[in-house]
Amino acid sequence: MLSKTQVRARSLKPRDANSTGFSSNTTVIRTESKTIRINGLSLHYIERLSDETAAHCPTTAILLHGSSGNARIWNLFAPKLAEHMPTLAVDLRGHGQSDHTVPAAYAGGDYLNDLEQLVKRLEIARAVIVAHSMSVFHSIRYSADNPGRVAKLVLIDIEAACRPEHRDFLKTAGQKPHPVFATLEEAISRDRRIAPFAPLEAFAGFVEANLKATESEHANGGCLTYRFDRATLAQFDDYDEWGNLGRVRCPTLIVYGERSQLMRPEVIQAMKRELTDARVAEVPQAGHLPMLDNPEAFEKAVLDFCVSEAG
């Protein structure tokens, strides 16, 4: 368990009392690493909140990373959002500091059930869900099934159905062993292609959180390997949420990186048409990880949407 830290946040302008967020002139954000037992697993999440938001904000933000990721991907954005509402950055099952499943259980329904139980166990009455990549699929389904619980939905850089070539690539990768690295720098260099524009310090923190020591320090000359369960790739589901987009009733923001290869313009517009209340935001100079590649532009695109009045 990490120790609590406090961060002095920037001054905020007062917001309408009916907004989904809460603001004050000076806010102290408390950050704590926590775990919760769900479906027989210890799931890890990072909670950020202030005394003001804990006492007065009825909405909680839930930040969900994508395949092979971890909760630290939100380290730049989450503190800004936490100025307005309590914020939870979750490690999905098989990722980050959350438990792996034995036997492997990483179908879409498994992740969805974890999300449902998390909301119930933490008694979250109303949520803003910010979902990246694979978590977009679970978040669409959850929002469609629970319209009264979701105030806002942010869908980041994935189409409503997984393209077969991407699914097959991940499943094939899941059959291979994890690579090993002699140093953190070696791992950062290998992974740099997934966020080529990201500030080095922020990207290094995300990569470091994705690593663990190998069982043998002499394994192939390396001492570090990935923390996530390789079976999460091998069991990557055949996701298709097109039929559920029309059941999502909350305001929805579709976000994509300008340089991303995972979202086609015509598909983005088709998703927007299917949703009841949707808008689109492009993050310039960014690929599939826009929250890391261009954190300032990502914040500008997403923060106001999350904290503005619903509807």
C-alpha positions as MATLAB code, in Angstrom:
seq = 'MLSKTQVRARSLKPRDANSTGFSSNTTVIRTESKTIRINGLSLHYIERLSDETAAHCPTTAILLHGSSGNARIWNLFAPKLAEHMPTLAVDLRGHGQSDHTVPAAYAGGDYLNDLEQLVKRLEIARAVIVAHSMSVFHSIRYSADNPGRVAKLVLIDIEAACRPEHRDFLKTAGQKPHPVFATLEEAISRDRRIAPFAPLEAFAGFVEANLKATESEHANGGCLTYRFDRATLAQFDDYDEWGNLGRVRCPTLIVYGERSQLMRPEVIQAMKRELTDARVAEVPQAGHLPMLDNPEAFEKAVLDFCVSEAG';
ca = [
       0.000    0.000    0.000;
       1.437    3.370   -0.996;
       1.527    6.215    1.480;
      -0.809    9.163    1.078;
       0.566   12.158   -0.761;
      -0.768   15.647   -1.120;
      -0.509   17.845   -4.177;
      -1.263   21.549   -4.238;
      -3.564   22.119   -7.215;
      -4.002   25.224   -9.334;
      -6.688   27.805   -8.531;
     -10.080   26.957   -9.981;
     -12.958   29.076  -11.150;
     -16.279   28.408   -9.407;
     -18.567   26.064  -11.326;
     -22.313   25.803  -11.472;
     -23.733   23.823   -8.550;
     -25.475   21.482  -10.992;
     -22.262   20.469  -12.750;
     -20.876   16.969  -12.371;
     -17.751   18.363  -10.742;
     -16.873   20.428   -7.690;
     -14.403   23.292   -7.564;
     -12.893   25.676   -5.059;
     -10.220   28.341   -4.968;
      -7.603   26.018   -3.466;
      -7.769   22.243   -3.536;
      -5.518   19.683   -1.916;
      -5.635   16.337   -3.730;
      -5.062   13.244   -1.626;
      -3.735   10.214   -3.480;
      -3.886    6.692   -2.085;
      -3.234    3.242   -3.506;
      -6.009    0.823   -2.489;
      -7.225   -2.698   -3.138;
     -10.668   -4.251   -3.123;
     -11.686   -7.911   -3.223;
     -13.946   -8.546   -6.230;
     -14.877  -11.880   -7.789;
     -12.194  -13.599   -5.729;
      -9.463  -11.238   -6.941;
      -7.591   -8.384   -5.333;
      -8.100   -5.435   -7.670;
      -5.871   -2.407   -7.260;
      -6.887    1.182   -7.860;
      -5.495    4.655   -7.212;
      -7.927    6.983   -5.480;
      -7.556   10.748   -5.782;
      -9.883   13.154   -4.025;
     -10.072   16.271   -1.879;
     -12.045   17.007    1.275;
     -14.349   19.215   -0.779;
     -15.121   16.700   -3.502;
     -15.455   13.818   -1.037;
     -18.060   15.769    0.916;
     -19.994   17.527   -1.844;
     -19.545   15.865   -5.247;
     -22.082   13.140   -6.064;
     -20.097   11.919   -9.070;
     -17.010    9.684   -9.132;
     -14.731    9.324  -12.141;
     -13.599    5.808  -13.058;
     -10.525    5.677  -15.321;
      -9.955    2.395  -17.167;
      -6.781    1.552  -19.099;
      -6.500   -0.678  -22.160;
      -4.945   -4.046  -22.935;
      -1.416   -4.517  -21.540;
      -1.663   -1.221  -19.665;
      -1.973   -0.121  -16.049;
      -3.536    2.597  -13.920;
      -0.415    4.793  -14.100;
      -1.318    5.743  -17.656;
      -3.638    8.333  -16.047;
      -0.967    9.900  -13.809;
      -0.998   13.217  -15.682;
      -4.742   13.511  -16.245;
      -6.197   12.029  -13.064;
      -4.931   14.739  -10.657;
      -6.540   17.436  -12.833;
      -9.870   15.611  -12.900;
      -9.619   14.946   -9.158;
      -9.810   18.700   -8.555;
     -13.455   18.396   -9.571;
     -14.586   14.932   -8.440;
     -13.236   11.831   -6.668;
     -11.246    9.839   -9.206;
     -10.386    6.138   -9.317;
      -7.739    4.824  -11.733;
      -8.197    1.052  -11.830;
      -5.805   -1.778  -12.662;
      -7.892   -4.320  -14.576;
      -7.662   -7.991  -13.616;
      -4.400   -9.446  -14.890;
      -2.810   -5.985  -15.158;
      -0.755   -3.664  -12.975;
      -0.960   -4.540   -9.302;
      -4.234   -6.461   -9.618;
      -4.320  -10.246   -9.353;
      -3.916  -12.618  -12.271;
      -6.646  -15.235  -12.601;
      -6.023  -18.975  -12.256;
      -7.212  -20.433  -14.513;
      -7.093  -17.547  -16.961;
     -10.410  -15.675  -17.250;
     -10.119  -12.577  -19.405;
     -13.235  -12.503  -21.573;
     -15.152   -9.273  -21.998;
     -17.789  -10.483  -19.557;
     -15.143  -10.959  -16.863;
     -13.968   -7.349  -17.094;
     -17.565   -6.112  -17.286;
     -18.527   -8.013  -14.148;
     -15.541   -6.546  -12.300;
     -16.694   -3.047  -13.256;
     -20.259   -3.774  -12.136;
     -19.069   -5.100   -8.793;
     -16.627   -2.227   -8.284;
     -19.410    0.332   -8.676;
     -21.693   -1.595   -6.317;
     -19.081   -2.329   -3.661;
     -17.833    1.265   -3.545;
     -21.438    2.539   -3.603;
     -20.835    4.848   -6.548;
     -24.208    6.454   -7.253;
     -23.163    8.230  -10.416;
     -20.008    7.792  -12.506;
     -18.059    9.511  -15.212;
     -16.307    6.682  -17.051;
     -13.143    7.439  -19.019;
     -12.130    4.344  -20.958;
      -9.154    3.657  -23.197;
      -8.856    1.028  -25.926;
     -10.105   -2.392  -24.771;
     -11.970   -0.860  -21.822;
     -14.121    1.078  -24.283;
     -15.993   -2.146  -25.043;
     -16.785   -2.912  -21.396;
     -17.733    0.712  -20.728;
     -20.177    0.886  -23.630;
     -21.913   -2.250  -22.380;
     -21.965   -1.051  -18.767;
     -23.347    2.361  -19.749;
     -26.032    0.770  -21.926;
     -27.097   -1.587  -19.141;
     -26.938    1.023  -16.344;
     -28.153    4.346  -17.781;
     -29.001    5.776  -14.382;
     -25.487    5.293  -13.024;
     -23.389    6.853  -15.806;
     -23.348   10.653  -16.083;
     -20.698   10.938  -18.826;
     -18.748    8.520  -21.001;
     -15.397    9.067  -22.718;
     -14.349    6.520  -25.359;
     -10.671    6.759  -26.293;
      -9.108    5.506  -29.508;
     -10.874    2.294  -30.419;
     -13.715    1.485  -32.780;
     -16.968   -0.033  -31.508;
     -15.943   -3.478  -32.765;
     -12.472   -4.973  -32.646;
     -11.043   -5.319  -36.138;
     -10.159   -8.963  -36.904;
      -6.555   -8.166  -37.817;
      -5.990   -6.452  -34.491;
      -7.641   -9.248  -32.517;
      -5.588  -11.898  -34.326;
      -2.377   -9.936  -33.727;
      -3.050   -9.782  -29.984;
      -4.039  -13.426  -29.725;
      -0.861  -14.463  -31.528;
       1.225  -12.255  -29.245;
      -0.443  -13.911  -26.276;
       1.027  -17.263  -27.271;
       4.569  -15.941  -26.963;
       6.534  -15.559  -23.720;
       7.136  -12.157  -22.200;
      10.375  -10.490  -23.296;
      12.970   -9.792  -20.616;
      15.014   -6.631  -20.180;
      18.354   -5.976  -18.565;
      17.369   -2.442  -17.563;
      14.379   -0.133  -17.339;
      15.944    1.938  -20.113;
      15.906   -1.067  -22.424;
      12.191   -1.590  -21.785;
      11.454    2.099  -22.359;
      13.339    1.994  -25.649;
      11.398   -1.069  -26.822;
       8.006    0.391  -25.903;
       8.659    3.922  -27.122;
       6.906    3.177  -30.406;
       3.520    2.978  -28.684;
       3.774    6.607  -27.469;
       6.449    8.271  -29.612;
       5.474   11.841  -28.672;
       5.049   11.353  -24.917;
       7.202   13.323  -22.457;
       9.936   10.918  -21.409;
       9.376   11.199  -17.658;
       5.650   10.417  -17.913;
       6.221    7.559  -20.339;
       8.996    6.096  -18.188;
       6.677    6.049  -15.174;
       4.027    4.165  -17.131;
       6.549    1.599  -18.426;
       8.116    1.118  -14.987;
       4.677    0.363  -13.519;
       4.241   -2.257  -16.235;
       7.363   -4.190  -15.177;
       8.307   -6.653  -12.469;
      11.445   -8.583  -11.559;
      11.855  -11.911  -13.326;
      11.876  -15.082  -11.256;
      15.473  -15.615  -12.318;
      17.747  -12.606  -12.628;
      19.684  -14.518  -15.256;
      16.741  -15.294  -17.549;
      18.057  -14.586  -21.042;
      20.403  -12.029  -19.541;
      17.544   -9.874  -18.246;
      16.073   -9.118  -14.843;
      12.805   -7.338  -15.744;
       9.703   -8.460  -17.607;
       6.122   -7.305  -18.091;
       3.755   -7.431  -15.141;
       0.515   -8.084  -17.041;
      -0.699  -11.632  -17.618;
       0.154  -12.808  -21.141;
      -3.150  -14.704  -21.144;
      -4.984  -11.363  -21.326;
      -3.773  -11.202  -24.921;
      -4.347  -14.865  -25.741;
      -7.959  -14.563  -24.551;
      -8.674  -11.203  -26.172;
     -12.385  -11.291  -26.919;
     -14.224  -10.858  -30.218;
     -15.676   -7.517  -29.133;
     -18.576   -5.919  -31.008;
     -20.582   -3.200  -29.257;
     -22.269   -1.610  -32.270;
     -25.634   -2.932  -31.132;
     -25.251   -1.251  -27.728;
     -24.219    2.249  -28.834;
     -27.821    3.273  -29.369;
     -28.703    2.226  -25.806;
     -26.143    4.617  -24.277;
     -28.156    7.564  -22.996;
     -25.486    9.740  -21.388;
     -23.398   12.412  -23.151;
     -20.443   10.705  -24.803;
     -17.098   11.997  -26.057;
     -15.183   10.036  -28.688;
     -11.474   10.849  -28.484;
      -8.801    9.779  -30.941;
      -5.157   10.555  -31.583;
      -4.366   12.386  -34.804;
      -1.683    9.807  -35.673;
      -3.598    6.761  -34.436;
      -4.056    3.849  -36.818;
      -6.889    2.295  -34.806;
      -9.724    4.691  -35.651;
     -10.911    5.331  -39.195;
     -12.669    8.673  -39.881;
     -15.759    7.047  -41.374;
     -16.100    4.732  -38.367;
     -15.771    7.613  -35.927;
     -18.651    9.398  -37.645;
     -20.732    6.216  -37.714;
     -20.240    5.781  -33.966;
     -21.270    9.383  -33.404;
     -24.482    8.829  -35.369;
     -25.349    5.708  -33.380;
     -24.927    7.393  -29.997;
     -27.763    9.481  -28.553;
     -25.634   12.469  -27.538;
     -22.071   12.382  -28.864;
     -19.253   14.648  -29.855;
     -15.766   13.987  -31.220;
     -12.358   15.341  -30.210;
      -9.062   14.858  -32.018;
      -5.833   15.094  -30.005;
      -3.072   16.458  -32.273;
       0.448   15.037  -32.303;
      -0.773   11.862  -30.643;
      -1.176    8.185  -31.442;
      -3.044    5.437  -29.603;
      -2.058    6.812  -26.169;
      -3.141   10.463  -26.450;
      -3.166   10.972  -22.667;
       0.616   10.364  -22.739;
       1.547   11.642  -26.198;
      -0.024   15.079  -25.762;
      -1.240   15.482  -22.179;
      -2.059   19.186  -22.478;
      -4.236   18.738  -25.568;
      -5.834   15.634  -24.058;
      -6.723   17.536  -20.905;
      -8.185   20.367  -22.956;
     -10.331   17.943  -24.945;
     -11.552   15.784  -22.080;
     -11.577   17.739  -18.808;
     -14.240   20.321  -19.630;
     -16.475   17.603  -21.049;
     -16.185   15.546  -17.874;
     -16.950   18.359  -15.448;
     -19.491   20.415  -17.392;
     -23.218   20.128  -16.801;
     -24.678   16.861  -18.036;
     -27.010   16.943  -21.024;
];
